[in-house]
Amino acid sequence: MRAPRVELLWWSGCPSHGTARAMLEEAMTGLGLDPAGIETLQVVTDADAARECFTGSPTIRVDGRDIVPPEEGAPPALTCRVYFRQDGRPSPLPDPALVRHALERSLDHA
């Protein structure tokens, strides 16, 4: 089984990136994946944000795909990201079920 490429992109002004990493580690461990394989990338400049198509922190990508693709035309930015839970509530983190689903989908295609 091929392990998925898991990336956590973050901006230092975001207070949620540590919690995002813990959530990601928990989801990976639950699926038998080694969380030590998480690639972290601190996005520092506007040029970094543009290059990485970074629309806010934290951003989680699995096999190069944002687990919650931003809206079409969302500009790259050094900002905190807003997600929506399955019940519609706004959150600074993606719904844990979406994180797990993205990892499972990647494993299904391995």
N, C-alpha and C positions, 0 to 999 in steps of 0.2 A: 504494500500500500504506500503510495506516494503521499508525503505530508504536504499539505497546502502551504503556499507562501502567505504568511500573515504579517501585515504591516499595521503599525499604529503611528499615525502622524499627529503631532501635537505642537501647540504654541505655548510658550512659557506664561502668557497671560491667562491661560485657561486653568481654573482650579480643578477641573474634572478629569484631567488626563491620567492621574494616578488611579482613580477609581475605575476609569475605562480599562486600564491595563489589568487591574485585579479581576474585573468582570471577564475580560478576554482570557486571562490565565485560567479562571475557573471553568469557563466553557471548553477550553482546549483540554484541560485535565479530565473533564467529564467524558470527553470523546476519545480518551486514550492518546491524545497528542501532547507532545512536549512543549510546554509554554516557553522554554528557553529559546525556541526557534522564532519568537516574535521579533520582527525587525522594527526598531523604533527610529523615527526620524523627527527631529525637532525642526520645525519650519520657523526660520528666523526673519527672513526678509520678504518683501513683496515679490521679489524675483523668485525666491524659493516657492512661494505660494503659487505663482503663475506656472512655474515649471512642473509642480506636482499636482496642478488642478485642485488645490487645497481650498475648500470653501469654509473651513472652520475647524476648530479643535473641540473634541478629538475626532479624528477620521480613522476608521478601520477599513482596511482593504484585504480581501481574501483573493489570492491569485490575480491581483491587479485590479480587482473590481471593488468599488466602494460598496459596502454592504447596504447603504441607504443612499442611492445616487441622488445628488443634489438636483434641484429644479433646473430645467433647461435654461442656459444663460446666466446661471448664478456666477457672480464674479469671484475670482480667487481673493482671499482676504485673510489677514491676521486677526482673527476674531474667535469668539466662542461659538460653537455650533448649537443649534436648537433642533432636537429630534422630537418625534411624537410617539408616545407609547401606543400600544394596540388599543387602549381605551380612549385615545385621543388627547390625553394630557401631554402638555409640553414637558420636555426633559432635557438636561444637558448631556444625557447619555442615550445611546440607542437602546431599544427594548432588548433585554437579554435573550428573548426568544429569537429575535432577528439575528443576533450574533451567532447563536447556536445553529440556526437554519443555514446561514451562509457557510459555516464550517462543514456541516453535514452535506450540503449540496456539493461542495468541493470534493469531499471524500467519495461521494457517489460517482463522480466523474473521473476519479483517479484510476 
